[in-house]
Amino acid sequence: MSSDELRESPSLQDEELEKATYVASQWQLMWWRFRKHKMAMISAVMLVLLYSITLFWEFLAPYDPLRYDVDAVFAPPQLPRLFDASGVHFPPFVYARMAVQNPVTLRTEFTIDKSTRLPMRFFVKGDPYKLWGAIESDQHLFGFDPDAPMVFVLGADKMGRDLLSRLLAGTRISTTIGLAGVLISLVLGILFGGISGYYGGVVDNVIQRTIEFIRSIPTIPLWMALSAAIPKDWPVARTYFAITLILSVIGWTGLARVIRGRFLSLRQEDFVMAARLAGSSEMRIILRHMVPSFTSHIIASITLAIPSMILSETSLSFLGLGMQPPAISWGVLLQQAQEIRSVALAPWLLLPGVAVVLAVLAFNFLGDGLRDAADPYSR
């Protein structure tokens, strides 16, 4: 049947769609249902952009995140502009800043010098870096005249470092620690939840009592106890691995409960009994028959678990129990927000918190979309 005939006859179109639904695979049905969830689609695009930043932040950041300017402590944002009194300008530009000491408070104050425009340049040479720790380069997506003072698009912190560069750099740790923690939690959850639900009896009782014990411990004291075991002189990579293990040790219990419930409901199903009668081993029954039957549910659970991992890392670092300088994460950047003086003088230091909120919301909307799509036969 031609596409013109389908467009002219809605009833024929509905009939063809219904036939396609009957023969479609599970993943096709999930995709058709998922793309109807507008917020989930928007969130998916946002997360693709977020993890693109994670991969290439060295190229995207205008400066080395550790570079500082002692004359630009708490310098306000210099937002790029396309218009001024003389008309439209391309490429965008920023106005130069002027530092003036207040004679009363003796505090350095910054004003805008509208007589000097600093044009933004694209694909420029700047501070050298190693992309992924291996590829040496000094190319940046955008920057300014290397001979001019540092330009702070999102402002500077209390040491005169560029907040935009540090925010982009912190994206890598704060977003990947959620993925790494969830992957470890997934393995532990499927392993212990599957064993508990499939075998039952004494094994089920032991695993469930262990889960209840872990879940009964208050979260923050448990974080503090586990974080106290991390030596303060460890390098960033080792600390990152330790924090990931800490979050995984705490985070696998919820998924294990879900997996156990699914195994309890599936172990008496006809296809599982048929696999047993056919002589399949227990490991094959679990991995080839039972787990794939609720893979979509696991995907949705993982997506909804990642935000809690990101929030946990941010909370640990904010409390001084997680990543520590010179490591850069959103939680480390938010440590400066603990000081009332810093927030009063430089409210832009709260921008990492906005990044956390947007990332968590995007993951939650994506998880909602996947959860709805996981049951594609419902109307």
N, C-alpha and C positions, 0 to 999 in steps of 0.2 A: 504494500500500500504506500502511495506516495505521500510526502510531507504536506502537499497542498490539500489532499483529501482529509488528512488528519486535522489540519487547521480548520477546514470548513465544517467538520462534523465533530463537535465536542464529545458526543457519545462514543464515536469510533475511537477518538483519542483516549478516553477513559478506559475503553475495553483493551486497547493495545497496551496501555500502561499497566493494567491489571495483569495481563498475560506476561509482561516483562517482569513484574514483581514475583510471579510464581517461579520463574526460571532463574532469577537473579541469585548470585551468591550472597553469603552473609555480609561480606565486606562491601559489596555494591549497595545492599540495602542500608547499611550503616552510613555510607557516604551520601546517599540520596536524602536520608533523614537529617544528617548532620548539616548539610549545606543550607537547609531551611532555617537553621538557628543562626540568625544574623549576628548576634553578639558573639557567638562562638566563632564564627568566621572572622569577624573583626579581631577578636582576641588571638586567633591563630596567626593572622598577619602580624600583629604586634609582637608575638613571641618569636616569629621568624626574624623580625628586625632586631629584637633583643639579643637573640643568640648570634646574629650576624655581628653585632657589636662585641659580643663575647669573643668571637674568633679574631676580629680585626681591630681591637680597640687601639693597639699601638699606632696603626695607620690613621685611625679616625681622630685620635687625640691631638690637639695642636701643640702640646708641650710634653716634656717628660713629667710624669706626675710627681716626681721628687724635686723638680726644679723650683726654686723659690726666689722671691724678690723682697729683700728686707724693707724696701721703701714702699711696699704695696700691701702691708698687713691690713686685712679686712677691707681691701679695695672693693668697691661696689661693682655689680655687673655692668659691662659695656656691651649693650645689646646691639647687634648688627642692624643697620638701617638701609632702606632703599630710597628714601625721600628726605629732602631737606628744603630749605627756603629757595634754593637755586634750581630745584627740579628733581628728576629721577636719576639715580646713579646705579650703574652696574659695572663691576661687581659690587656687592654690598660693602658698607664701610662702618666704622665706629668712630666716635669722637674721642680725641685724646683726653686724658684725665690730668688734672693738676692737683698736687698735694699741698695743702696749706695747714699750718699749725694754728690751732685755736689759741689765742692769747689768754683766754680765761681758763679753759680746761687743760691746755697744753696737749690736747689730743690731735693727732693728724686727721684732717678732714679732706675729702676729695670733692672736687668740682669738675664740671664738664667744660672742656675747652672747645667751643664750637668753631673756632677759627682753624682748627687742625683736624683734618679727616685722615684716618688710617684705612686704606682699602684692604679688603679681605682678598687673599689670593688662594687659588686652588691648585692642588698638586705641587706643593712647594717643598723645598728642602728645609729641614728643621733639626730638632734634637735627634741624635742617632738612637736606634733601638734595635732589638732582635725580635722579629716576628716569630711567635711560638717558641722563643728561646733559641732559635737556630738560624733564621734568615736575617742577616744584617742589612739595615736600610736606614735612610734618613728622609724618606718621602712621607709627607703627611697630606691628608685629604684637603685640608685648608690651613691657612696660617696668615701671618702678617709680616711686615718688613722685619727681617732678622736683626737689623740695626736699631729698630725702635724698641722702647720698653715693652715688657710683657703686656699682652691684652687679655683681660679676664672676662670672657663672654658671660659666664655665670658667677663672676666674683671670685675673690680670693679668701683663703682661710687665715688663721691667726699666725701662720708662718709665711704668708705671701705666696702660697702655692695655688695653682690654677684649679678651681673646683671642678670645672668641666672635664679636664684631663683625669682628675682623680675619680670622678664619678664614673667615667667610662672604664677606667682601670678596675674599679671595684666591681663592675658588672661580672667580670670573669669568675671571681671567687664566689660571689653571692648567688649566682645562678647555677654554676656547675656543682656547687656543694649540695644543692637540692637534688640534682640528677644523680650524683654519685651516691648520696645517702639513700635515695629511693630505690636505686638498683640493688644495693645491699639489703635494704629492708624487704625488697621483693623476693630475693633469694631466700632469706630467712623466713619470711611469711609463708611462702609456698611450701618450703621444706617442713617447718614445724606444724603449720596449719594443715597441710596435706596428710602428714603422718598422724596427727591427732584425729582428723575426721575420717580417715580411711580405716585405721586399725581400731580406734576406740579403746574401751576398757581402761586398764591401768595406765597405758601410755597416754591416752587422752586426758585422764585425771592429772597426771604429773605435769603435762605441758600446760593445761588450762590453769592449774594452781600457780605455776611459774608466771604465766601471763598476768594473772590477777595480782600477784605480788609486785611485779614490775609496774603495773598500771596504778597501784595503790600508793606508790612513793610520790610525794610532791615533786613536780617537775624541776623547779628552780633549785632546791637542795640537791637533787640528783645531778643536775648540771654542774653545780658547784663542786660536788664530791668527785665527779669524773674529771672535770677540768683541772682540779687541783693536782691531779696526777701527771699533767703535762708540764714538763720542764720549761721554764720561761726562756731558756737559751736555745731552744730548738729552732732550726731554720723554718722558713715559711712553708715549704713543701711538706715537711714532716708534721708541722702543726695542723696544716690543712687536712692531711690524712687522718690525724687523731680526732679532729673535730667531726669529720665525716663518720668515723666509727662510733663516736659518742651519740650522734644523732640517729644512726642506724640501730644501735642497741636499744634506744628508747622507742623508735618509730615502727618497728616491725610487728608489734603486738596487735595493733588494730587490724592490719591486713591479715594476720594469721587467724584472727577470729572470723573474718569474712570467708577466707578460704576453707576453714573448718566447716562452717555452715554449708557451703556449697558441696563439699565432699560428702557430708552426711546425707544430703538430699539426692546426690547422684549415685552413691555406691549401690543402691538397690534398683537403679534404672535398668531397663531391658537391655540396652546396648552394652552396659557394663557386665551384666550376667552373661550375655552372648560372648563377649570377649573372654571371660573366664572359661566358659565351656569350650571355646575354640583353642584353649591351651595357652593364651597369652600370659606372659609373666606380669607380676604385680607392677613392676616399674613401667612396663609398656602400657598397661591399662591406665596408669596415672598420667604418664607423659603424652601418650598418643590419643587417648580417648577422653579422659576426664578434664584435664587442664584446658585443652583447646575448646571445650564446650562452653567455657565461660571466660575466654580470653578477652572478649570485649569488655566484660565487667572489670577485669583486672586492669585493663588500659585506663578505664575511667577512674578507678581507684588510685592508680599511680598519678594521674594528672591532678587529682584533688589532694594528693599527699605532698606534692612538690611545694606548694605554697607554705605549708606548715614547716617544711625543712628550711625554706628561705627565711621565714620569720624566726625560727629557732636560732639559726646562725646569726641573724641580725641582733636578736636579743642577747645571745651569749657575748658577742663582740661589744655591744652597747654597754653591758654590765662589766666589761673587762675580763670576762672569763673565756672568751673565744680567741679570734684572731687579734694579734697585737701589732702595732707599728713596728717595723716598716711595711708590714703587710697592708694591703688596701682592700677593704670590702665596704659594703654599704653600712654595716654595723660599726666598723672602725671610724668611718666618716661621721656617723651620728654621735660618736662619743663627745665631740665638741659641742653638741647641742645640750649636753648636761650642764654647761656653764651658762648661767643667766646673762652674764655680761656679754658672752659671745653671741647669743641669740639676739640680745637687744641691739648690739652694734651691727650684726651681720645676719639678718633673718634668712638669707640665702643658704646658710649652712644646713637648713632643714630640707633642702632639695633631695638629698638621698632618701629621706623618708617618703617623699612623693614617688620616687622610683620604686621603692618597696611596695607601696600601695598599688601602683599601676600594675606591677608584675604579678602581685597576688590576685588582683581582680581579673587579670587576663587569664591566669591559670584556672581560677574558679569558674569563669564563664566557659572556658574551653572544656573543663571537666563536666559542667552541666550539659553542654552540647553532646559530649561523648556518652554521658550516662543516658540521655534521652535516645541517642542513636543506637545504643546497645540493645534496645528492644525494638527492632525495626518493624515487627509484625503488628505492634499496637497501633491503633488508629487514633 
